[in-house]
Amino acid sequence: RAPLAAALAAATLAWSAPAFAEEALAAASPGGGSAPATETLVGTAAEDERDERVSPSAPRFGDVLPADPSRVPARRGETVLDYGRVFAKTPEVLAKVREDIAFVERSTGWRLRVVTGNGPGGVGAAMPSANDLYRYFGTENRKLVIMTVDEFNGNVLDFYNDQSALAPIVPKSVVQEIRGRYGNKYFVDEEGLEEATVAAATAMSGCLGKAEGCKFVPGLSQQQREFSLIAVCSGGFLFGAASRGVTKSGDTSSPWAAVFGFIWIPWVVMFGFYPLYARQPEDLTPLWENLAIFAACVLVTRAGSGVFGTDDEGDAGRTLGGSDE
C-alpha cells in the first residue's frame, strides 16, 4: 500500500505542479530515489555548500533548463533562468550577474531572480508563467523580486514583486525608471539585450543592497548628462548677460540679474546640479564639471558687451539700447 500511496501522491502533485512531476515520480518509484533537489536557503550553510558544489562560472544551459521554455527546471536553486540565451556567448558575464545576486542575498536577504525569454507570448510561453516562477523560486518570505526580460515585448523588462515589501527601499517610481531607462527599444537597439539585462539587474541589485534603498536609479544616463549640460550652459549665459551692465562710474551691477533670478536659479540648480548629486553622490566629478562650466559661461558673457546695452549714469534709454539723441 505504501508504494501505491506514494504513486497517487506523485500523480496529484504532477497535476497541480507539473514542473515538479519528474522529480516527484522519481522519488516515488521503487529504487528510484535520488538525491533531494537543492533548495535556495537564504543565509544558511546549505546555500554556501551549494555554491561550492556548483560553480557560478560554469556555462549551464542545456543541462539545467528544460526544452519547453514554459516549464521551470526540475532542479531548484537557480538565480538566472536564461531561456532566451542572452548569455549563451558570454558565460563570464552570466557568472558576474549571479555573483552580484548572491552577494545581495547574503547581505540583505533580498532575492533578485532574472528570467529571460525570446519568443512571442511572453510570460507563460517564452518563459514559465508568473505563478510557476513564484513556486519555483519560493515564497517563504516576501523579499523576492523577479525580473523578466523578453525582446518581443514593447519594453523588454518587467518586474514581479510584493510592492508593499519593496516600496520602502525601492519605490515604484524607481522600478519604472529602471524599465524606462534600460528596457526601451532605443537602448536595446543601441546597446544590445545583454547590456540591457545586465544594467537593469545591476541597478536593482545596487538598490536592494543598500540599507536605505534608492530614491533614484543609481548613475546618470547619457540623456540626463546632456540635459544637465544644456541647463548649466544656458543658465550661465543668461545670468552673465543679465548681470552685464556697464556705467561710467565702473559699477557693473545690474537689476536685470535679480529680474531673471527666478528663471536661472531654479533652472540651473534643479536641472544642472541637483540630479548629479542625488543620483551618484559617490562620484561628484560631473557636478564639479558643471560648476566650472557654469562659471566659465558667466565670465565669458560678462566679458563681452552687455546684451541690454550700457547704463550711462541713469540714462534708461541707453540702458535699454536707446541712442544718445
C-alpha positions in Angstrom: 0.0 0.0 0.0 2.9 2.4 0.7 4.2 2.4 -2.9 0.6 2.8 -4.2 0.0 5.8 -1.9 3.3 7.3 -2.9 2.5 7.0 -6.6 -1.0 8.5 -6.0 0.6 11.5 -4.2 3.0 11.9 -7.0 0.3 11.9 -9.6 -1.7 14.6 -7.6 1.5 16.7 -7.4 2.1 16.3 -11.1 -1.4 17.6 -11.8 -1.1 20.6 -9.5 2.5 21.5 -10.3 3.7 19.8 -13.5 7.1 21.4 -13.2 8.0 19.0 -10.4 6.4 15.9 -11.8 9.6 14.3 -12.9 11.2 14.8 -9.6 8.2 13.5 -7.6 7.8 10.4 -9.8 11.5 9.6 -9.5 11.2 9.8 -5.7 8.1 7.6 -5.6 9.4 4.8 -7.9 10.9 1.7 -6.2 14.7 2.0 -6.0 14.5 5.2 -8.0 15.2 7.6 -5.1 17.7 10.2 -6.0 19.4 13.0 -4.1 16.9 15.7 -3.0 16.7 18.8 -5.0 18.9 21.6 -3.8 16.8 24.3 -2.2 17.7 28.0 -2.0 18.2 28.7 1.7 19.0 32.3 2.3 22.0 33.0 4.5 22.5 29.4 5.6 25.3 26.9 5.4 23.3 24.8 2.9 23.4 27.7 0.3 27.2 28.1 0.8 27.6 24.4 0.2 25.5 24.6 -3.0 27.6 27.5 -4.2 30.7 25.4 -3.7 29.3 22.4 -5.5 28.0 24.3 -8.5 30.5 26.9 -9.8 28.7 30.1 -10.9 31.1 30.4 -13.7 30.1 27.1 -15.3 28.1 27.6 -18.5 24.8 25.9 -17.5 22.2 26.0 -20.2 21.0 22.7 -21.7 21.8 20.7 -18.5 19.5 22.9 -16.4 16.7 24.4 -18.5 14.0 22.2 -19.9 13.4 22.0 -23.7 10.0 23.6 -23.2 10.5 27.2 -22.1 7.1 27.3 -20.5 8.3 24.9 -17.8 10.6 25.6 -14.9 13.7 23.4 -14.3 13.3 20.3 -12.2 16.2 21.4 -10.1 15.7 24.3 -7.8 18.3 26.9 -6.7 19.0 28.8 -10.0 19.1 32.6 -9.8 19.2 33.2 -13.5 17.0 31.2 -16.0 18.3 32.2 -19.4 15.6 30.7 -21.7 16.3 33.5 -24.2 20.1 32.5 -24.3 21.0 36.1 -23.7 24.3 35.0 -22.1 24.9 32.0 -24.3 28.2 33.5 -25.7 29.3 35.3 -22.5 29.3 32.9 -19.6 31.6 35.2 -17.7 29.0 37.9 -17.7 26.4 35.5 -16.5 28.8 34.5 -13.7 29.2 38.1 -12.7 25.4 38.6 -12.6 25.0 35.5 -10.4 27.7 36.7 -8.1 26.2 40.1 -7.6 22.8 38.5 -6.9 24.3 36.0 -4.4 26.1 38.8 -2.6 23.0 40.9 -2.2 21.1 37.9 -1.0 23.7 37.0 1.6 23.9 40.6 2.8 20.3 41.7 3.0 18.1 38.6 2.3 16.6 40.2 -0.8 16.4 37.7 -3.6 16.7 39.0 -7.1 15.9 36.5 -9.8 16.4 37.0 -13.6 14.4 35.2 -16.2 15.0 35.8 -20.0 12.8 34.7 -22.9 12.9 35.0 -26.6 9.7 34.4 -28.4 6.1 35.5 -28.9 3.7 35.0 -25.9 6.0 36.4 -23.2 5.4 35.0 -19.7 3.8 31.6 -19.9 5.1 30.8 -23.4 8.6 32.1 -24.0 9.2 31.6 -20.3 7.3 30.0 -17.4 4.2 31.7 -16.1 4.4 34.0 -13.1 2.8 31.5 -10.8 5.2 28.8 -11.8 8.1 31.2 -11.3 6.9 32.1 -7.8 6.5 28.4 -6.9 10.0 27.6 -8.3 11.8 30.5 -6.6 9.9 30.0 -3.4 7.7 32.5 -1.4 9.0 31.6 2.1 9.4 35.3 2.6 8.3 38.4 0.8 11.9 39.6 -0.1 11.6 38.4 -3.7 12.0 40.4 -7.0 11.6 38.5 -10.3 12.9 40.4 -13.3 11.8 39.1 -16.7 13.5 40.0 -20.0 11.7 39.4 -23.3 12.8 41.0 -26.5 9.3 40.6 -28.1 7.7 43.0 -25.6 7.5 46.7 -26.2 9.5 47.2 -23.1 11.8 44.2 -22.7 11.8 44.5 -18.8 9.2 43.6 -16.3 9.2 43.1 -12.5 7.1 40.9 -10.3 7.3 41.5 -6.6 5.4 42.3 -3.4 5.0 46.0 -3.7 4.3 46.6 -0.1 7.6 44.9 0.9 9.7 46.5 -1.8 8.3 50.1 -1.8 10.1 51.2 1.5 13.5 50.7 -0.1 12.8 50.7 -3.9 9.7 52.9 -4.7 7.6 52.1 -7.7 9.0 55.2 -9.4 12.5 53.7 -9.3 11.3 50.4 -10.7 9.5 52.3 -13.5 12.6 54.3 -14.2 14.8 51.2 -14.5 12.3 49.8 -17.0 12.2 53.1 -18.9 16.0 53.6 -19.0 17.2 50.1 -19.8 14.1 48.4 -21.2 13.2 50.8 -24.0 13.7 49.7 -27.6 16.2 52.5 -28.3 18.6 51.4 -25.5 18.2 47.7 -26.6 18.9 48.5 -30.2 22.0 50.6 -29.4 23.5 48.6 -26.6 22.0 45.1 -27.0 19.7 42.9 -25.0 22.6 41.6 -22.9 23.7 45.0 -21.8 20.1 46.0 -21.0 19.7 42.9 -18.9 23.0 43.4 -17.0 22.4 47.1 -16.5 18.9 46.6 -15.1 20.0 43.7 -12.8 22.9 45.8 -11.6 20.7 48.8 -10.8 18.2 46.7 -9.0 20.9 44.8 -7.1 22.5 48.0 -6.1 19.3 49.4 -4.7 18.4 46.2 -2.8 21.9 46.0 -1.4 21.6 49.4 0.3 20.1 49.6 3.8 18.4 52.9 2.9 17.4 51.7 -0.6 17.2 54.1 -3.5 15.2 57.2 -4.2 16.6 57.4 -7.7 18.1 55.0 -10.2 21.9 55.0 -9.5 24.1 56.6 -12.1 23.3 59.1 -14.9 22.0 58.2 -18.3 23.5 59.9 -21.3 20.4 61.9 -21.8 20.4 63.2 -18.2 24.1 64.2 -18.5 23.4 66.0 -21.8 20.4 67.8 -20.3 22.4 68.9 -17.3 25.0 70.5 -19.6 22.3 72.3 -21.5 20.9 73.7 -18.2 24.2 75.0 -16.9 25.3 76.5 -20.2 22.1 78.3 -20.9 21.8 79.4 -17.3 25.3 80.6 -17.2 24.9 82.7 -20.4 21.6 84.0 -19.2 23.0 85.1 -15.8 26.1 86.6 -17.4 24.1 88.6 -19.9 21.5 89.8 -17.3 24.2 90.9 -14.9 26.3 92.7 -17.6 25.7 96.4 -17.2 28.5 99.0 -17.5 28.4 102.6 -16.3 31.0 105.3 -16.5 31.5 105.0 -12.7 32.6 101.4 -13.2 29.5 99.9 -11.5 28.9 96.6 -13.2 25.8 95.6 -11.1 22.5 95.3 -12.9 18.9 94.9 -11.7 18.4 92.5 -14.6 20.2 89.8 -12.6 17.5 89.9 -9.9 14.8 90.1 -12.5 16.0 87.0 -14.2 16.9 85.3 -11.0 13.7 83.4 -10.7 14.4 81.8 -14.1 18.1 80.9 -13.9 18.4 79.8 -10.3 15.7 77.1 -10.4 16.7 76.1 -13.9 20.4 75.6 -13.1 20.0 74.2 -9.6 17.2 71.7 -10.2 18.3 70.5 -13.7 22.1 71.2 -13.8 23.4 70.5 -10.3 20.9 68.6 -8.1 20.5 65.5 -10.3 24.2 64.9 -10.4 24.4 65.0 -6.6 21.3 62.9 -5.9 21.9 60.2 -8.4 25.6 59.5 -7.8 26.8 61.1 -4.6 29.8 58.7 -4.5 31.2 60.4 -7.6 30.8 64.1 -7.8 33.1 64.7 -10.7 30.2 65.6 -13.1 28.9 68.1 -10.5 32.3 69.9 -10.3 32.5 69.9 -14.1 29.1 71.5 -14.4 30.0 74.2 -11.8 33.2 75.0 -13.7 31.2 75.2 -17.0 28.6 77.5 -15.4 31.3 79.8 -14.0 33.0 79.9 -17.4 29.8 80.8 -19.2 29.1 83.6 -16.8 32.7 85.0 -17.1 32.7 84.8 -20.9 29.4 86.5 -21.2 30.3 89.3 -18.8 33.5 90.0 -20.6 31.6 90.9 -23.8 29.2 93.7 -24.5 26.0 93.9 -22.5 23.0 92.3 -24.0 20.8 95.0 -22.6 23.1 97.9 -23.6 25.1 100.2 -21.3 24.0 102.3 -18.3 25.2 105.9 -18.6 24.5 107.5 -15.2 20.9 106.6 -15.0 20.1 107.1 -18.7 17.4 104.4 -19.0 17.3 105.0 -22.8 20.9 103.9 -23.2 20.4 101.0 -20.7 17.7 99.6 -22.9 19.7 100.2 -26.0 18.5 103.7 -26.8 20.6 106.3 -28.7 22.3 109.4 -27.3 19.9 111.7 -29.0 
